[in-house]
Amino acid sequence: MASEQCQQFLIKWSCALLSWNELIHHRRHGLGYEKIPKRLIKPAIPEHLDLETYLAFRHQGNLPFVGFRTGDVFHVLWVERRYNDLYNH
């Protein structure tokens, strides 16, 4: 990830001290998220992390970072650097 993207990611998410219930009510291109079916993910999915859907949050310019939630923890699996690298938008 480019340093500018890292910086934007950290700025956006260090200010977002919201609960999961609060995130559900945000716009998907704001602080909210959307569900991405595994069939749309382009990179190979590790067998032990193969789920039916993944959660996509946004960082710089609405590029997604995608992963899954376990309890209150979000595990980032992929960070998209250019549109359509991770899945077709």
Contacts in CASP RR format, 6 or more apart in sequence:
PFRMAT RR
TARGET T0000
AUTHOR 0000-0000-0000
METHOD contacts of the structure
MODEL  1
MASEQCQQFLIKWSCALLSWNELIHHRRHGLGYEKIPKRLIKPAIPEHLD
LETYLAFRHQGNLPFVGFRTGDVFHVLWVERRYNDLYNH
1 9 0 8 1.000
1 79 0 8 1.000
1 81 0 8 1.000
2 81 0 8 1.000
4 60 0 8 1.000
5 59 0 8 1.000
5 60 0 8 1.000
5 63 0 8 1.000
5 79 0 8 1.000
5 81 0 8 1.000
8 59 0 8 1.000
8 60 0 8 1.000
8 61 0 8 1.000
9 59 0 8 1.000
9 60 0 8 1.000
9 65 0 8 1.000
9 79 0 8 1.000
12 31 0 8 1.000
12 58 0 8 1.000
12 59 0 8 1.000
13 59 0 8 1.000
16 23 0 8 1.000
16 31 0 8 1.000
18 26 0 8 1.000
18 31 0 8 1.000
20 69 0 8 1.000
20 72 0 8 1.000
23 31 0 8 1.000
23 32 0 8 1.000
23 33 0 8 1.000
24 32 0 8 1.000
26 32 0 8 1.000
28 34 0 8 1.000
28 56 0 8 1.000
28 58 0 8 1.000
29 58 0 8 1.000
29 62 0 8 1.000
30 58 0 8 1.000
30 62 0 8 1.000
31 57 0 8 1.000
32 57 0 8 1.000
32 58 0 8 1.000
33 55 0 8 1.000
33 56 0 8 1.000
33 57 0 8 1.000
34 55 0 8 1.000
34 56 0 8 1.000
35 53 0 8 1.000
35 54 0 8 1.000
35 55 0 8 1.000
35 56 0 8 1.000
36 53 0 8 1.000
36 54 0 8 1.000
36 55 0 8 1.000
36 56 0 8 1.000
36 64 0 8 1.000
36 66 0 8 1.000
36 87 0 8 1.000
37 52 0 8 1.000
37 53 0 8 1.000
38 45 0 8 1.000
38 50 0 8 1.000
38 51 0 8 1.000
38 52 0 8 1.000
38 53 0 8 1.000
38 54 0 8 1.000
40 87 0 8 1.000
40 88 0 8 1.000
41 54 0 8 1.000
41 66 0 8 1.000
41 78 0 8 1.000
41 86 0 8 1.000
41 87 0 8 1.000
42 85 0 8 1.000
42 86 0 8 1.000
42 87 0 8 1.000
43 78 0 8 1.000
43 86 0 8 1.000
49 68 0 8 1.000
49 77 0 8 1.000
51 68 0 8 1.000
54 66 0 8 1.000
54 67 0 8 1.000
54 68 0 8 1.000
54 77 0 8 1.000
55 66 0 8 1.000
55 67 0 8 1.000
55 68 0 8 1.000
55 69 0 8 1.000
55 74 0 8 1.000
56 64 0 8 1.000
56 65 0 8 1.000
56 66 0 8 1.000
56 67 0 8 1.000
57 64 0 8 1.000
57 65 0 8 1.000
57 66 0 8 1.000
57 74 0 8 1.000
58 64 0 8 1.000
58 65 0 8 1.000
59 65 0 8 1.000
59 79 0 8 1.000
63 79 0 8 1.000
63 80 0 8 1.000
63 81 0 8 1.000
63 82 0 8 1.000
63 83 0 8 1.000
64 80 0 8 1.000
64 86 0 8 1.000
64 87 0 8 1.000
65 76 0 8 1.000
65 78 0 8 1.000
65 79 0 8 1.000
65 80 0 8 1.000
66 76 0 8 1.000
66 77 0 8 1.000
66 78 0 8 1.000
66 79 0 8 1.000
66 80 0 8 1.000
66 86 0 8 1.000
66 87 0 8 1.000
67 74 0 8 1.000
67 75 0 8 1.000
67 76 0 8 1.000
67 77 0 8 1.000
67 78 0 8 1.000
68 74 0 8 1.000
68 75 0 8 1.000
68 77 0 8 1.000
69 75 0 8 1.000
78 86 0 8 1.000
80 86 0 8 1.000
83 89 0 8 1.000
END
